[in-house]
Amino acid sequence: MSIESLPATEASTPANFFPVSIHLAPIVPMTQDQFFDLCQLNADKRFERTTEGELIIMPPSGGDTGFQEAEVCAQLRNWAKALGRGKVSGPSGGYILPNGANRAPDAAWVSPEQLATITPEQRKKFLPVCPFFLMEVMSPSDTFKKLQEKMEEYTANGCRLGWLIIPDKKQIHIYRPGQPVQVLDNPQTLAGDPELPGFVLDLEPVWRP
């Protein structure tokens, strides 16, 4: 299969541009290596792919969402560096879930145990694991239903703790495998115990980017 660069996004694209889904399979099958190459050829865009092979072209974040994503990534990275364990990625970090889907959480932490299963060659491309912990920040272009489905997919594929952050409502949805979703309204901090010992997310700069 030959992969050609997708047309550049026009500067006039509205800020509330929604994700575009393209059904490729089974007409145009794409291996993981080909999907990685597609992403590299279109580095100005962000892609995800469902387990059914549906290609999702994600719009760039608006100003507030970009600030919020950077904030949660920075706090998570500071915790991981202080702890000296695991690795943190932001929205550009790609993962191959056990079900074959390609996802890129807004912030994610991969545990040392997970890293030990990944070869140096695999680390050069999308990591073949579901992050131990991850966060998604809802943006104006997201739908709550799609984010719910994505969070449920993460927990079904090995994520031990997931936080869905909804800034407009100042609300957090907490996902753990085998447990009901916990909803918190307007928390000022959120602790990651017991899965992430000592990690506390300060939400004040997230609520007010």
N, C-alpha and C positions, 0 to 999 in steps of 0.2 A: 504494500500500500504506500503510495506517495503522499506526503503531507505538505501542503502548501500553507503559506502564512495567511492568516485571516486578515481581512481589511482593517486598517487602523480605525479606532473609535474617533469620531469627530469631536472636536473641542466643544461643539455646541450641544453635545448630549446632555439631556436634563439630569439634574442631580438625583432625581428620584427614579432613574432608569432601573428597571427591574431585571433580574437574571433571565437569560435566554436559554431555553432547553432545546437541544437538537438530538433527535433520535437517530443514531448511527447503526446500532446493531439491529438485526443481523446482516443488514445490507453491506455495511462497511465495518468489519471487525477490526479491533485495535488492540494490540498487545500492550502490556505495561510499558515496555521500552518505547513503543511508538507513541503512546500517550505522553510519556516524559519528553520525547523529542518535539511533539506538538507544543507542549508548554514552553520549551526553550525557544522555539521559533516565534512564539508570540509572547515574549517576556513582559510586554506591557499589559497583558491581560491575566486574569485569574480564572483558572478552570477547576471544576470538580467533575466527578463522573460517578453515576450510580452503579449499583451492582448489575442492573439490567443493561448497562452500556450507554445510558443517556448522558450526553455531554452537556454540562451546565457552564455557561459563560457568565461569570460574576461581574457586576459593575464595580468600579472603584468606590471606595468609601468616601462619604462626605466629610467635611471638616470635623464636626463633633464626633462622629463615629471613629474617624481616624485617630483623634486625640484619645478617645476612650480605649480603643484597642492598644494603642501604645502604652497607656497607663497601666492596664492590667498585665501586659507583657513585662513591663519594667519591674513591677512589684514581684511578679512570679520569678523573674530572672534574678533579682536581688536575693530572694529567699533561697533559690537553688545554689547560687554562688556562695552564700554564707554557710549553707549546709554542706557544700562540696559534693553534692550528689545529683546525678541525672543531668539532663539537658532540656533547655526551653526553646521553643520555636514560636514565631508569630504567624500572621495570616499567610505568609508566603511559604510556610513549611508544609510540604505535602506528605501524606501517609496513605499506604495501601492497607485497608482494613481486611481482616480475615475473610469477609464475604466478597472481596474483590473490588469494592468501591474505593474511589480515590477522593479523599477529603482533606481540607485544609482549615483546621480550627483557628479561631482568632488568637488563641494562646493555648499552648500545650506543654506538658511536662512529661518526658519519657524517663522512666525509672532506670537505675543502674542495671537491674536485672534484665530489663528489656534491651538495653543497649548491648549487653553481653551476648545477646542472640543475633546481633546484626553484624555482618562482615564489613570490613573496610570498603569493599567494592559496593556493597548495598548502601552504605552511608553517602555515596556520591549521588544517589538518586532518591526517589521517594522511599521513605522508611517503611518496611513491611510489618508494621505493628499498628495497633490502635493505642494512642497515648494513655498512660495510666490516669492522668488528670488533664482536663481541658476546660476552656471557657469559650463561649460564643456570645458576642455582643450584638443584640438586635439593632439593625439599621433601618432607615426608612424604606429601603428597597426589599427588606425581608418580610415574609409572612410568618405569623406565629405558628401556623399549622406545619409549614415546612421545617421550621426550626425544631418543633416538637419531634417530628419524625426523625430529624437528624440526630437529636440528642438520644432518642430511643435506640437508634442504630448504633451509636457509639457505645452505649451501655451493653447492648446485645453482643458487641464484638470485642469486649475486653476492657473498656474504660471503667475504672473503679469509682471515679467521682467526676461529675460534670456539672458546671454552673452555666445556666442560661441567664444572661443579664439583659434586662429590659429597661434601658435608661429612661424612656418617656414615662414609665409607670413607677420608676424607682423600685423595681421588683426583681427578685432572684428566684429562679426555679432550680432546685437541687436534685440531681439525678444520681442514684446509686443502683446497681443491678439488684433485682429482686425486691426492691422497696418502692413504696408509693412516692411520687414526686412531692417534694416539700417546697412550699411557696412562702417566701419572706417578703413582707412589705416594708419598704423604706429602711432597710438595715444600714447602719453607718459603717459597720465592719462585718467581716464574714471569715470565720475560722475554718481551716481545712482539716482539722483533726477529725478522726484519727489517721486518715489516709495521708495527709501532708502535715506531719508534726511541726508545729511552730509557725505555719504559714497563716497570716491574717491579712486579708485584702481590705485596704482602706478604701471605702466606696465614696467618700466625700469628693475627691477629684473626678470620680467617674460620673456622679450625679451632676457635677458642675464643671464640665470640661473647659 
